[in-house]
Structures are given as C-alpha cells and as structure tokens.
C-alpha cells in the first residue's frame, strides 16, 4: 500500500520493548504505527518544498534503510 513500510517497520522496532510477546506487540504496534504516520505527516507539513511530497515517500525513506540494516545484520549473524 501507500504506507506499507509502517506495518513492517514498527513491529520490528517495538518487539524488544514488549519482551517479544505477541499479545502486547499488537497493541503497541497499532499505537506506534499511528505515531509514526502522524510524525511523518507533521514533518511533511513543516517542510517547505516546491513540490508536495507524499506520505508514502517519507515512510519509505524511514523503512528502506531500516530493512537494509536488518538484512545486513541477519547476514552478518549467519556467517
């Protein structure tokens, strides 16, 4: 979807804070996802650009480096 990285990034970020328990992770991921989208939206409204940026672009800018680091860390752990 348009803001697909939110559903992928937020649970990974919050997993250690709920001690890897799935029940509390659902609620914290919902709240954390809403907070991330709200923060990205506020950042978009505060940034003055000649063209309007889309919310999905900002969440992808957050999510892509996160997943790149996650993949590199998992590859390092496998070696």
mmJSON file of the N, C-alpha and C atoms, coordinates in Angstrom:
{"data_MODEL":{"atom_site":{
"group_PDB":["ATOM","ATOM","ATOM","ATOM","ATOM","ATOM","ATOM","ATOM","ATOM","ATOM","ATOM","ATOM","ATOM","ATOM","ATOM","ATOM","ATOM","ATOM","ATOM","ATOM","ATOM","ATOM","ATOM","ATOM","ATOM","ATOM","ATOM","ATOM","ATOM","ATOM","ATOM","ATOM","ATOM","ATOM","ATOM","ATOM","ATOM","ATOM","ATOM","ATOM","ATOM","ATOM","ATOM","ATOM","ATOM","ATOM","ATOM","ATOM","ATOM","ATOM","ATOM","ATOM","ATOM","ATOM","ATOM","ATOM","ATOM","ATOM","ATOM","ATOM","ATOM","ATOM","ATOM","ATOM","ATOM","ATOM","ATOM","ATOM","ATOM","ATOM","ATOM","ATOM","ATOM","ATOM","ATOM","ATOM","ATOM","ATOM","ATOM","ATOM","ATOM","ATOM","ATOM","ATOM","ATOM","ATOM","ATOM","ATOM","ATOM","ATOM","ATOM","ATOM","ATOM","ATOM","ATOM","ATOM","ATOM","ATOM","ATOM","ATOM","ATOM","ATOM","ATOM","ATOM","ATOM","ATOM","ATOM","ATOM","ATOM","ATOM","ATOM","ATOM","ATOM","ATOM","ATOM","ATOM","ATOM","ATOM","ATOM","ATOM","ATOM","ATOM","ATOM","ATOM","ATOM","ATOM","ATOM","ATOM","ATOM","ATOM","ATOM","ATOM","ATOM","ATOM","ATOM","ATOM","ATOM","ATOM","ATOM","ATOM","ATOM","ATOM","ATOM","ATOM","ATOM","ATOM","ATOM","ATOM","ATOM","ATOM","ATOM","ATOM","ATOM","ATOM","ATOM","ATOM","ATOM","ATOM","ATOM","ATOM","ATOM","ATOM","ATOM","ATOM","ATOM","ATOM","ATOM","ATOM","ATOM","ATOM","ATOM","ATOM","ATOM","ATOM","ATOM","ATOM","ATOM","ATOM","ATOM","ATOM","ATOM","ATOM","ATOM","ATOM","ATOM","ATOM","ATOM","ATOM","ATOM","ATOM","ATOM","ATOM","ATOM","ATOM","ATOM","ATOM","ATOM","ATOM","ATOM","ATOM","ATOM","ATOM","ATOM","ATOM","ATOM","ATOM","ATOM","ATOM","ATOM","ATOM","ATOM","ATOM","ATOM","ATOM","ATOM","ATOM","ATOM","ATOM","ATOM","ATOM","ATOM","ATOM","ATOM","ATOM","ATOM","ATOM","ATOM","ATOM","ATOM","ATOM","ATOM","ATOM","ATOM","ATOM","ATOM","ATOM","ATOM"],
"id":[1,2,3,4,5,6,7,8,9,10,11,12,13,14,15,16,17,18,19,20,21,22,23,24,25,26,27,28,29,30,31,32,33,34,35,36,37,38,39,40,41,42,43,44,45,46,47,48,49,50,51,52,53,54,55,56,57,58,59,60,61,62,63,64,65,66,67,68,69,70,71,72,73,74,75,76,77,78,79,80,81,82,83,84,85,86,87,88,89,90,91,92,93,94,95,96,97,98,99,100,101,102,103,104,105,106,107,108,109,110,111,112,113,114,115,116,117,118,119,120,121,122,123,124,125,126,127,128,129,130,131,132,133,134,135,136,137,138,139,140,141,142,143,144,145,146,147,148,149,150,151,152,153,154,155,156,157,158,159,160,161,162,163,164,165,166,167,168,169,170,171,172,173,174,175,176,177,178,179,180,181,182,183,184,185,186,187,188,189,190,191,192,193,194,195,196,197,198,199,200,201,202,203,204,205,206,207,208,209,210,211,212,213,214,215,216,217,218,219,220,221,222,223,224,225,226,227,228,229,230,231,232,233,234,235,236,237],
"type_symbol":["N","C","C","N","C","C","N","C","C","N","C","C","N","C","C","N","C","C","N","C","C","N","C","C","N","C","C","N","C","C","N","C","C","N","C","C","N","C","C","N","C","C","N","C","C","N","C","C","N","C","C","N","C","C","N","C","C","N","C","C","N","C","C","N","C","C","N","C","C","N","C","C","N","C","C","N","C","C","N","C","C","N","C","C","N","C","C","N","C","C","N","C","C","N","C","C","N","C","C","N","C","C","N","C","C","N","C","C","N","C","C","N","C","C","N","C","C","N","C","C","N","C","C","N","C","C","N","C","C","N","C","C","N","C","C","N","C","C","N","C","C","N","C","C","N","C","C","N","C","C","N","C","C","N","C","C","N","C","C","N","C","C","N","C","C","N","C","C","N","C","C","N","C","C","N","C","C","N","C","C","N","C","C","N","C","C","N","C","C","N","C","C","N","C","C","N","C","C","N","C","C","N","C","C","N","C","C","N","C","C","N","C","C","N","C","C","N","C","C","N","C","C","N","C","C","N","C","C","N","C","C","N","C","C","N","C","C"],
"label_atom_id":["N","CA","C","N","CA","C","N","CA","C","N","CA","C","N","CA","C","N","CA","C","N","CA","C","N","CA","C","N","CA","C","N","CA","C","N","CA","C","N","CA","C","N","CA","C","N","CA","C","N","CA","C","N","CA","C","N","CA","C","N","CA","C","N","CA","C","N","CA","C","N","CA","C","N","CA","C","N","CA","C","N","CA","C","N","CA","C","N","CA","C","N","CA","C","N","CA","C","N","CA","C","N","CA","C","N","CA","C","N","CA","C","N","CA","C","N","CA","C","N","CA","C","N","CA","C","N","CA","C","N","CA","C","N","CA","C","N","CA","C","N","CA","C","N","CA","C","N","CA","C","N","CA","C","N","CA","C","N","CA","C","N","CA","C","N","CA","C","N","CA","C","N","CA","C","N","CA","C","N","CA","C","N","CA","C","N","CA","C","N","CA","C","N","CA","C","N","CA","C","N","CA","C","N","CA","C","N","CA","C","N","CA","C","N","CA","C","N","CA","C","N","CA","C","N","CA","C","N","CA","C","N","CA","C","N","CA","C","N","CA","C","N","CA","C","N","CA","C","N","CA","C","N","CA","C","N","CA","C","N","CA","C","N","CA","C","N","CA","C","N","CA","C","N","CA","C"],
"label_alt_id":[null,null,null,null,null,null,null,null,null,null,null,null,null,null,null,null,null,null,null,null,null,null,null,null,null,null,null,null,null,null,null,null,null,null,null,null,null,null,null,null,null,null,null,null,null,null,null,null,null,null,null,null,null,null,null,null,null,null,null,null,null,null,null,null,null,null,null,null,null,null,null,null,null,null,null,null,null,null,null,null,null,null,null,null,null,null,null,null,null,null,null,null,null,null,null,null,null,null,null,null,null,null,null,null,null,null,null,null,null,null,null,null,null,null,null,null,null,null,null,null,null,null,null,null,null,null,null,null,null,null,null,null,null,null,null,null,null,null,null,null,null,null,null,null,null,null,null,null,null,null,null,null,null,null,null,null,null,null,null,null,null,null,null,null,null,null,null,null,null,null,null,null,null,null,null,null,null,null,null,null,null,null,null,null,null,null,null,null,null,null,null,null,null,null,null,null,null,null,null,null,null,null,null,null,null,null,null,null,null,null,null,null,null,null,null,null,null,null,null,null,null,null,null,null,null,null,null,null,null,null,null,null,null,null,null,null,null],
"label_comp_id":["UNK","UNK","UNK","UNK","UNK","UNK","UNK","UNK","UNK","UNK","UNK","UNK","UNK","UNK","UNK","UNK","UNK","UNK","UNK","UNK","UNK","UNK","UNK","UNK","UNK","UNK","UNK","UNK","UNK","UNK","UNK","UNK","UNK","UNK","UNK","UNK","UNK","UNK","UNK","UNK","UNK","UNK","UNK","UNK","UNK","UNK","UNK","UNK","UNK","UNK","UNK","UNK","UNK","UNK","UNK","UNK","UNK","UNK","UNK","UNK","UNK","UNK","UNK","UNK","UNK","UNK","UNK","UNK","UNK","UNK","UNK","UNK","UNK","UNK","UNK","UNK","UNK","UNK","UNK","UNK","UNK","UNK","UNK","UNK","UNK","UNK","UNK","UNK","UNK","UNK","UNK","UNK","UNK","UNK","UNK","UNK","UNK","UNK","UNK","UNK","UNK","UNK","UNK","UNK","UNK","UNK","UNK","UNK","UNK","UNK","UNK","UNK","UNK","UNK","UNK","UNK","UNK","UNK","UNK","UNK","UNK","UNK","UNK","UNK","UNK","UNK","UNK","UNK","UNK","UNK","UNK","UNK","UNK","UNK","UNK","UNK","UNK","UNK","UNK","UNK","UNK","UNK","UNK","UNK","UNK","UNK","UNK","UNK","UNK","UNK","UNK","UNK","UNK","UNK","UNK","UNK","UNK","UNK","UNK","UNK","UNK","UNK","UNK","UNK","UNK","UNK","UNK","UNK","UNK","UNK","UNK","UNK","UNK","UNK","UNK","UNK","UNK","UNK","UNK","UNK","UNK","UNK","UNK","UNK","UNK","UNK","UNK","UNK","UNK","UNK","UNK","UNK","UNK","UNK","UNK","UNK","UNK","UNK","UNK","UNK","UNK","UNK","UNK","UNK","UNK","UNK","UNK","UNK","UNK","UNK","UNK","UNK","UNK","UNK","UNK","UNK","UNK","UNK","UNK","UNK","UNK","UNK","UNK","UNK","UNK","UNK","UNK","UNK","UNK","UNK","UNK","UNK","UNK","UNK","UNK","UNK","UNK"],
"label_asym_id":["A","A","A","A","A","A","A","A","A","A","A","A","A","A","A","A","A","A","A","A","A","A","A","A","A","A","A","A","A","A","A","A","A","A","A","A","A","A","A","A","A","A","A","A","A","A","A","A","A","A","A","A","A","A","A","A","A","A","A","A","A","A","A","A","A","A","A","A","A","A","A","A","A","A","A","A","A","A","A","A","A","A","A","A","A","A","A","A","A","A","A","A","A","A","A","A","A","A","A","A","A","A","A","A","A","A","A","A","A","A","A","A","A","A","A","A","A","A","A","A","A","A","A","A","A","A","A","A","A","A","A","A","A","A","A","A","A","A","A","A","A","A","A","A","A","A","A","A","A","A","A","A","A","A","A","A","A","A","A","A","A","A","A","A","A","A","A","A","A","A","A","A","A","A","A","A","A","A","A","A","A","A","A","A","A","A","A","A","A","A","A","A","A","A","A","A","A","A","A","A","A","A","A","A","A","A","A","A","A","A","A","A","A","A","A","A","A","A","A","A","A","A","A","A","A","A","A","A","A","A","A","A","A","A","A","A","A"],
"label_entity_id":["1","1","1","1","1","1","1","1","1","1","1","1","1","1","1","1","1","1","1","1","1","1","1","1","1","1","1","1","1","1","1","1","1","1","1","1","1","1","1","1","1","1","1","1","1","1","1","1","1","1","1","1","1","1","1","1","1","1","1","1","1","1","1","1","1","1","1","1","1","1","1","1","1","1","1","1","1","1","1","1","1","1","1","1","1","1","1","1","1","1","1","1","1","1","1","1","1","1","1","1","1","1","1","1","1","1","1","1","1","1","1","1","1","1","1","1","1","1","1","1","1","1","1","1","1","1","1","1","1","1","1","1","1","1","1","1","1","1","1","1","1","1","1","1","1","1","1","1","1","1","1","1","1","1","1","1","1","1","1","1","1","1","1","1","1","1","1","1","1","1","1","1","1","1","1","1","1","1","1","1","1","1","1","1","1","1","1","1","1","1","1","1","1","1","1","1","1","1","1","1","1","1","1","1","1","1","1","1","1","1","1","1","1","1","1","1","1","1","1","1","1","1","1","1","1","1","1","1","1","1","1","1","1","1","1","1","1"],
"label_seq_id":[1,1,1,2,2,2,3,3,3,4,4,4,5,5,5,6,6,6,7,7,7,8,8,8,9,9,9,10,10,10,11,11,11,12,12,12,13,13,13,14,14,14,15,15,15,16,16,16,17,17,17,18,18,18,19,19,19,20,20,20,21,21,21,22,22,22,23,23,23,24,24,24,25,25,25,26,26,26,27,27,27,28,28,28,29,29,29,30,30,30,31,31,31,32,32,32,33,33,33,34,34,34,35,35,35,36,36,36,37,37,37,38,38,38,39,39,39,40,40,40,41,41,41,42,42,42,43,43,43,44,44,44,45,45,45,46,46,46,47,47,47,48,48,48,49,49,49,50,50,50,51,51,51,52,52,52,53,53,53,54,54,54,55,55,55,56,56,56,57,57,57,58,58,58,59,59,59,60,60,60,61,61,61,62,62,62,63,63,63,64,64,64,65,65,65,66,66,66,67,67,67,68,68,68,69,69,69,70,70,70,71,71,71,72,72,72,73,73,73,74,74,74,75,75,75,76,76,76,77,77,77,78,78,78,79,79,79],
"pdbx_PDB_ins_code":[null,null,null,null,null,null,null,null,null,null,null,null,null,null,null,null,null,null,null,null,null,null,null,null,null,null,null,null,null,null,null,null,null,null,null,null,null,null,null,null,null,null,null,null,null,null,null,null,null,null,null,null,null,null,null,null,null,null,null,null,null,null,null,null,null,null,null,null,null,null,null,null,null,null,null,null,null,null,null,null,null,null,null,null,null,null,null,null,null,null,null,null,null,null,null,null,null,null,null,null,null,null,null,null,null,null,null,null,null,null,null,null,null,null,null,null,null,null,null,null,null,null,null,null,null,null,null,null,null,null,null,null,null,null,null,null,null,null,null,null,null,null,null,null,null,null,null,null,null,null,null,null,null,null,null,null,null,null,null,null,null,null,null,null,null,null,null,null,null,null,null,null,null,null,null,null,null,null,null,null,null,null,null,null,null,null,null,null,null,null,null,null,null,null,null,null,null,null,null,null,null,null,null,null,null,null,null,null,null,null,null,null,null,null,null,null,null,null,null,null,null,null,null,null,null,null,null,null,null,null,null,null,null,null,null,null,null],
"Cartn_x":[0.802,0.0,0.855,0.201,0.854,1.833,1.476,2.349,2.685,3.045,3.287,4.432,5.424,6.563,6.182,5.111,4.702,4.392,3.643,3.281,4.447,5.51,6.687,7.728,7.897,8.964,8.588,7.401,7.01,7.052,6.507,6.607,8.044,8.924,10.323,10.985,10.625,11.197,10.712,9.461,8.87,8.976,9.431,9.455,10.238,11.404,12.216,11.623,10.794,10.194,9.058,8.458,7.382,7.867,9.173,9.821,9.392,9.2,8.926,7.624,6.68,5.378,4.401,3.708,2.85,1.623,1.037,-0.169,0.054,1.0,1.266,1.834,2.46,3.037,1.952,0.8,-0.276,-0.736,-1.02,-1.485,-0.393,0.825,1.9,2.231,2.1,2.346,1.281,0.048,-1.022,-0.78,-0.448,-0.176,1.113,2.131,3.394,3.257,2.463,2.223,1.486,0.489,-0.241,0.684,1.557,2.501,3.497,3.967,4.907,4.256,3.023,2.327,2.036,1.649,1.397,2.673,3.788,5.059,5.5,5.326,5.688,4.803,3.526,2.607,2.951,3.253,3.643,4.944,5.901,7.162,6.925,6.025,5.716,5.095,4.261,3.609,4.574,5.613,6.574,7.667,7.944,8.991,8.432,9.141,8.714,9.445,8.731,9.311,8.512,9.151,8.416,7.313,7.55,6.532,6.105,4.881,4.366,4.9,5.466,5.929,4.766,4.804,3.749,4.152,3.154,3.398,4.123,3.8,4.461,5.947,6.333,7.752,8.505,7.918,8.581,8.681,7.624,7.689,8.657,8.774,9.758,11.178,11.377,12.703,13.092,12.114,12.377,12.537,11.666,11.622,12.725,13.104,14.113,15.47,16.002,17.282,17.174,16.004,15.817,15.921,15.229,15.274,16.62,17.303,18.647,19.563,19.47,20.268,19.867,18.573,18.094,18.628,18.62,19.14,20.633,21.36,22.811,23.177,22.421,22.689,22.396,21.305,20.978,21.976,22.483,23.508,24.802,25.148,26.355,26.233,25.046,24.841,24.883,24.549,24.566,25.987,26.903,28.295,29.083],
"Cartn_y":[-1.181,0.0,1.259,2.338,3.635,3.813,3.35,3.491,2.112,1.207,-0.184,-0.401,0.46,0.268,0.411,1.087,1.275,-0.074,-0.897,-2.204,-3.16,-2.883,-3.745,-3.259,-1.96,-1.398,-1.34,-0.859,-0.598,-1.852,-2.989,-4.171,-4.596,-4.457,-4.814,-3.851,-2.597,-1.623,-1.825,-2.222,-2.314,-3.686,-4.672,-6.049,-6.196,-5.577,-5.75,-5.026,-4.0,-3.264,-4.029,-4.993,-5.798,-7.215,-7.37,-8.653,-9.781,-9.451,-10.425,-11.196,-10.632,-11.263,-10.755,-11.667,-11.244,-10.443,-10.73,-10.016,-8.527,-8.147,-6.716,-6.057,-6.845,-6.283,-5.753,-6.38,-5.939,-4.534,-4.32,-3.002,-1.947,-2.284,-1.302,-1.002,-1.981,-1.732,-0.826,-0.998,-0.128,1.316,1.494,2.842,3.41,2.594,3.045,3.388,2.604,2.9,4.211,4.43,5.702,6.867,6.684,7.739,8.015,6.963,7.138,7.875,7.505,8.178,9.626,9.867,11.236,12.073,11.519,12.244,12.519,11.543,11.758,12.824,12.824,13.822,15.223,15.341,16.646,17.123,16.205,16.577,17.058,16.387,16.816,18.203,18.497,19.81,20.924,20.587,21.598,21.859,20.871,21.025,21.838,22.895,23.742,23.3,22.637,22.171,22.734,22.871,23.376,22.417,21.117,20.118,19.407,19.0,18.311,16.886,16.508,15.137,14.289,13.023,12.104,11.402,11.034,10.374,9.046,8.314,7.043,7.194,8.319,8.572,8.738,9.47,9.696,8.398,7.612,6.345,5.376,5.44,4.599,5.055,6.354,6.851,6.39,6.154,5.62,4.1,3.439,1.98,1.31,1.863,1.214,1.101,2.161,1.99,1.028,1.029,0.118,-1.331,-1.659,-3.034,-3.396,-2.448,-2.717,-3.076,-2.327,-2.637,-3.983,-4.289,-5.573,-6.74,-6.607,-7.666,-7.825,-6.713,-6.803,-7.42,-7.087,-7.668,-9.163,-9.575,-11.002,-11.788,-11.193,-11.871,-11.992,-10.95,-10.999,-12.078,-12.214,-13.215,-14.627,-14.799,-16.127,-16.599,-15.683,-16.058,-16.449],
"Cartn_z":[0.0,0.0,0.0,0.144,0.1,1.251,2.406,3.579,4.147,3.26,3.637,4.594,4.585,5.474,6.944,7.226,8.626,9.268,8.584,9.113,9.219,8.498,8.559,9.546,9.64,10.465,11.938,12.228,13.62,14.498,14.078,14.96,15.247,14.25,14.488,15.473,15.39,16.312,17.75,17.9,19.234,19.878,19.137,19.641,20.929,21.033,22.249,23.452,23.207,24.324,24.989,24.28,24.861,25.166,25.202,25.534,24.609,23.319,22.268,22.48,23.234,23.44,22.389,21.678,20.568,20.998,22.129,22.556,22.747,23.594,23.77,22.515,21.65,20.431,19.49,19.479,18.586,18.964,20.222,20.654,20.515,20.921,20.811,19.354,18.46,17.041,16.443,16.861,16.363,16.802,18.068,18.566,17.971,17.858,17.276,15.8,15.072,13.659,13.479,14.328,14.265,14.589,15.554,15.919,14.793,14.127,13.02,11.854,11.511,10.418,10.786,12.017,12.461,12.406,12.872,12.845,11.407,10.51,9.108,8.475,8.811,8.266,8.769,10.044,10.598,9.952,9.773,9.132,7.704,6.985,5.621,5.585,6.544,6.567,6.968,7.731,8.159,7.129,6.28,5.271,4.106,3.742,2.639,1.37,0.469,-0.786,-1.955,-3.111,-4.271,-4.725,-4.577,-4.914,-3.639,-3.604,-2.419,-2.374,-1.24,-1.04,-0.564,-0.904,-0.498,0.808,1.576,2.859,2.673,1.636,1.368,1.098,0.515,0.251,1.562,2.487,3.773,4.564,4.589,5.326,4.648,3.319,2.627,2.946,3.1,3.48,4.876,5.72,7.059,6.992,6.246,6.234,5.452,4.313,3.471,4.17,4.767,5.481,6.668,7.328,8.45,7.98,6.884,6.402,5.796,5.213,4.728,5.901,6.986,8.177,8.769,8.752,9.277,8.456,7.137,6.266,6.447,6.504,6.682,8.025,9.062,10.38,10.397,9.752,9.73,8.891,7.813,7.01,7.804,8.576,9.39,10.47,11.048,12.097,11.541,10.26,9.652,9.361,9.199,8.857,10.061],
"occupancy":[1.0,1.0,1.0,1.0,1.0,1.0,1.0,1.0,1.0,1.0,1.0,1.0,1.0,1.0,1.0,1.0,1.0,1.0,1.0,1.0,1.0,1.0,1.0,1.0,1.0,1.0,1.0,1.0,1.0,1.0,1.0,1.0,1.0,1.0,1.0,1.0,1.0,1.0,1.0,1.0,1.0,1.0,1.0,1.0,1.0,1.0,1.0,1.0,1.0,1.0,1.0,1.0,1.0,1.0,1.0,1.0,1.0,1.0,1.0,1.0,1.0,1.0,1.0,1.0,1.0,1.0,1.0,1.0,1.0,1.0,1.0,1.0,1.0,1.0,1.0,1.0,1.0,1.0,1.0,1.0,1.0,1.0,1.0,1.0,1.0,1.0,1.0,1.0,1.0,1.0,1.0,1.0,1.0,1.0,1.0,1.0,1.0,1.0,1.0,1.0,1.0,1.0,1.0,1.0,1.0,1.0,1.0,1.0,1.0,1.0,1.0,1.0,1.0,1.0,1.0,1.0,1.0,1.0,1.0,1.0,1.0,1.0,1.0,1.0,1.0,1.0,1.0,1.0,1.0,1.0,1.0,1.0,1.0,1.0,1.0,1.0,1.0,1.0,1.0,1.0,1.0,1.0,1.0,1.0,1.0,1.0,1.0,1.0,1.0,1.0,1.0,1.0,1.0,1.0,1.0,1.0,1.0,1.0,1.0,1.0,1.0,1.0,1.0,1.0,1.0,1.0,1.0,1.0,1.0,1.0,1.0,1.0,1.0,1.0,1.0,1.0,1.0,1.0,1.0,1.0,1.0,1.0,1.0,1.0,1.0,1.0,1.0,1.0,1.0,1.0,1.0,1.0,1.0,1.0,1.0,1.0,1.0,1.0,1.0,1.0,1.0,1.0,1.0,1.0,1.0,1.0,1.0,1.0,1.0,1.0,1.0,1.0,1.0,1.0,1.0,1.0,1.0,1.0,1.0,1.0,1.0,1.0,1.0,1.0,1.0,1.0,1.0,1.0,1.0,1.0,1.0,1.0,1.0,1.0,1.0,1.0,1.0],
"B_iso_or_equiv":[0.0,0.0,0.0,0.0,0.0,0.0,0.0,0.0,0.0,0.0,0.0,0.0,0.0,0.0,0.0,0.0,0.0,0.0,0.0,0.0,0.0,0.0,0.0,0.0,0.0,0.0,0.0,0.0,0.0,0.0,0.0,0.0,0.0,0.0,0.0,0.0,0.0,0.0,0.0,0.0,0.0,0.0,0.0,0.0,0.0,0.0,0.0,0.0,0.0,0.0,0.0,0.0,0.0,0.0,0.0,0.0,0.0,0.0,0.0,0.0,0.0,0.0,0.0,0.0,0.0,0.0,0.0,0.0,0.0,0.0,0.0,0.0,0.0,0.0,0.0,0.0,0.0,0.0,0.0,0.0,0.0,0.0,0.0,0.0,0.0,0.0,0.0,0.0,0.0,0.0,0.0,0.0,0.0,0.0,0.0,0.0,0.0,0.0,0.0,0.0,0.0,0.0,0.0,0.0,0.0,0.0,0.0,0.0,0.0,0.0,0.0,0.0,0.0,0.0,0.0,0.0,0.0,0.0,0.0,0.0,0.0,0.0,0.0,0.0,0.0,0.0,0.0,0.0,0.0,0.0,0.0,0.0,0.0,0.0,0.0,0.0,0.0,0.0,0.0,0.0,0.0,0.0,0.0,0.0,0.0,0.0,0.0,0.0,0.0,0.0,0.0,0.0,0.0,0.0,0.0,0.0,0.0,0.0,0.0,0.0,0.0,0.0,0.0,0.0,0.0,0.0,0.0,0.0,0.0,0.0,0.0,0.0,0.0,0.0,0.0,0.0,0.0,0.0,0.0,0.0,0.0,0.0,0.0,0.0,0.0,0.0,0.0,0.0,0.0,0.0,0.0,0.0,0.0,0.0,0.0,0.0,0.0,0.0,0.0,0.0,0.0,0.0,0.0,0.0,0.0,0.0,0.0,0.0,0.0,0.0,0.0,0.0,0.0,0.0,0.0,0.0,0.0,0.0,0.0,0.0,0.0,0.0,0.0,0.0,0.0,0.0,0.0,0.0,0.0,0.0,0.0,0.0,0.0,0.0,0.0,0.0,0.0],
"pdbx_formal_charge":[null,null,null,null,null,null,null,null,null,null,null,null,null,null,null,null,null,null,null,null,null,null,null,null,null,null,null,null,null,null,null,null,null,null,null,null,null,null,null,null,null,null,null,null,null,null,null,null,null,null,null,null,null,null,null,null,null,null,null,null,null,null,null,null,null,null,null,null,null,null,null,null,null,null,null,null,null,null,null,null,null,null,null,null,null,null,null,null,null,null,null,null,null,null,null,null,null,null,null,null,null,null,null,null,null,null,null,null,null,null,null,null,null,null,null,null,null,null,null,null,null,null,null,null,null,null,null,null,null,null,null,null,null,null,null,null,null,null,null,null,null,null,null,null,null,null,null,null,null,null,null,null,null,null,null,null,null,null,null,null,null,null,null,null,null,null,null,null,null,null,null,null,null,null,null,null,null,null,null,null,null,null,null,null,null,null,null,null,null,null,null,null,null,null,null,null,null,null,null,null,null,null,null,null,null,null,null,null,null,null,null,null,null,null,null,null,null,null,null,null,null,null,null,null,null,null,null,null,null,null,null,null,null,null,null,null,null],
"auth_seq_id":[1,1,1,2,2,2,3,3,3,4,4,4,5,5,5,6,6,6,7,7,7,8,8,8,9,9,9,10,10,10,11,11,11,12,12,12,13,13,13,14,14,14,15,15,15,16,16,16,17,17,17,18,18,18,19,19,19,20,20,20,21,21,21,22,22,22,23,23,23,24,24,24,25,25,25,26,26,26,27,27,27,28,28,28,29,29,29,30,30,30,31,31,31,32,32,32,33,33,33,34,34,34,35,35,35,36,36,36,37,37,37,38,38,38,39,39,39,40,40,40,41,41,41,42,42,42,43,43,43,44,44,44,45,45,45,46,46,46,47,47,47,48,48,48,49,49,49,50,50,50,51,51,51,52,52,52,53,53,53,54,54,54,55,55,55,56,56,56,57,57,57,58,58,58,59,59,59,60,60,60,61,61,61,62,62,62,63,63,63,64,64,64,65,65,65,66,66,66,67,67,67,68,68,68,69,69,69,70,70,70,71,71,71,72,72,72,73,73,73,74,74,74,75,75,75,76,76,76,77,77,77,78,78,78,79,79,79],
"auth_comp_id":["UNK","UNK","UNK","UNK","UNK","UNK","UNK","UNK","UNK","UNK","UNK","UNK","UNK","UNK","UNK","UNK","UNK","UNK","UNK","UNK","UNK","UNK","UNK","UNK","UNK","UNK","UNK","UNK","UNK","UNK","UNK","UNK","UNK","UNK","UNK","UNK","UNK","UNK","UNK","UNK","UNK","UNK","UNK","UNK","UNK","UNK","UNK","UNK","UNK","UNK","UNK","UNK","UNK","UNK","UNK","UNK","UNK","UNK","UNK","UNK","UNK","UNK","UNK","UNK","UNK","UNK","UNK","UNK","UNK","UNK","UNK","UNK","UNK","UNK","UNK","UNK","UNK","UNK","UNK","UNK","UNK","UNK","UNK","UNK","UNK","UNK","UNK","UNK","UNK","UNK","UNK","UNK","UNK","UNK","UNK","UNK","UNK","UNK","UNK","UNK","UNK","UNK","UNK","UNK","UNK","UNK","UNK","UNK","UNK","UNK","UNK","UNK","UNK","UNK","UNK","UNK","UNK","UNK","UNK","UNK","UNK","UNK","UNK","UNK","UNK","UNK","UNK","UNK","UNK","UNK","UNK","UNK","UNK","UNK","UNK","UNK","UNK","UNK","UNK","UNK","UNK","UNK","UNK","UNK","UNK","UNK","UNK","UNK","UNK","UNK","UNK","UNK","UNK","UNK","UNK","UNK","UNK","UNK","UNK","UNK","UNK","UNK","UNK","UNK","UNK","UNK","UNK","UNK","UNK","UNK","UNK","UNK","UNK","UNK","UNK","UNK","UNK","UNK","UNK","UNK","UNK","UNK","UNK","UNK","UNK","UNK","UNK","UNK","UNK","UNK","UNK","UNK","UNK","UNK","UNK","UNK","UNK","UNK","UNK","UNK","UNK","UNK","UNK","UNK","UNK","UNK","UNK","UNK","UNK","UNK","UNK","UNK","UNK","UNK","UNK","UNK","UNK","UNK","UNK","UNK","UNK","UNK","UNK","UNK","UNK","UNK","UNK","UNK","UNK","UNK","UNK","UNK","UNK","UNK","UNK","UNK","UNK"],
"auth_asym_id":["A","A","A","A","A","A","A","A","A","A","A","A","A","A","A","A","A","A","A","A","A","A","A","A","A","A","A","A","A","A","A","A","A","A","A","A","A","A","A","A","A","A","A","A","A","A","A","A","A","A","A","A","A","A","A","A","A","A","A","A","A","A","A","A","A","A","A","A","A","A","A","A","A","A","A","A","A","A","A","A","A","A","A","A","A","A","A","A","A","A","A","A","A","A","A","A","A","A","A","A","A","A","A","A","A","A","A","A","A","A","A","A","A","A","A","A","A","A","A","A","A","A","A","A","A","A","A","A","A","A","A","A","A","A","A","A","A","A","A","A","A","A","A","A","A","A","A","A","A","A","A","A","A","A","A","A","A","A","A","A","A","A","A","A","A","A","A","A","A","A","A","A","A","A","A","A","A","A","A","A","A","A","A","A","A","A","A","A","A","A","A","A","A","A","A","A","A","A","A","A","A","A","A","A","A","A","A","A","A","A","A","A","A","A","A","A","A","A","A","A","A","A","A","A","A","A","A","A","A","A","A","A","A","A","A","A","A"],
"auth_atom_id":["N","CA","C","N","CA","C","N","CA","C","N","CA","C","N","CA","C","N","CA","C","N","CA","C","N","CA","C","N","CA","C","N","CA","C","N","CA","C","N","CA","C","N","CA","C","N","CA","C","N","CA","C","N","CA","C","N","CA","C","N","CA","C","N","CA","C","N","CA","C","N","CA","C","N","CA","C","N","CA","C","N","CA","C","N","CA","C","N","CA","C","N","CA","C","N","CA","C","N","CA","C","N","CA","C","N","CA","C","N","CA","C","N","CA","C","N","CA","C","N","CA","C","N","CA","C","N","CA","C","N","CA","C","N","CA","C","N","CA","C","N","CA","C","N","CA","C","N","CA","C","N","CA","C","N","CA","C","N","CA","C","N","CA","C","N","CA","C","N","CA","C","N","CA","C","N","CA","C","N","CA","C","N","CA","C","N","CA","C","N","CA","C","N","CA","C","N","CA","C","N","CA","C","N","CA","C","N","CA","C","N","CA","C","N","CA","C","N","CA","C","N","CA","C","N","CA","C","N","CA","C","N","CA","C","N","CA","C","N","CA","C","N","CA","C","N","CA","C","N","CA","C","N","CA","C","N","CA","C","N","CA","C","N","CA","C","N","CA","C","N","CA","C","N","CA","C"],
"pdbx_PDB_model_num":[1,1,1,1,1,1,1,1,1,1,1,1,1,1,1,1,1,1,1,1,1,1,1,1,1,1,1,1,1,1,1,1,1,1,1,1,1,1,1,1,1,1,1,1,1,1,1,1,1,1,1,1,1,1,1,1,1,1,1,1,1,1,1,1,1,1,1,1,1,1,1,1,1,1,1,1,1,1,1,1,1,1,1,1,1,1,1,1,1,1,1,1,1,1,1,1,1,1,1,1,1,1,1,1,1,1,1,1,1,1,1,1,1,1,1,1,1,1,1,1,1,1,1,1,1,1,1,1,1,1,1,1,1,1,1,1,1,1,1,1,1,1,1,1,1,1,1,1,1,1,1,1,1,1,1,1,1,1,1,1,1,1,1,1,1,1,1,1,1,1,1,1,1,1,1,1,1,1,1,1,1,1,1,1,1,1,1,1,1,1,1,1,1,1,1,1,1,1,1,1,1,1,1,1,1,1,1,1,1,1,1,1,1,1,1,1,1,1,1,1,1,1,1,1,1,1,1,1,1,1,1,1,1,1,1,1,1]
}}}
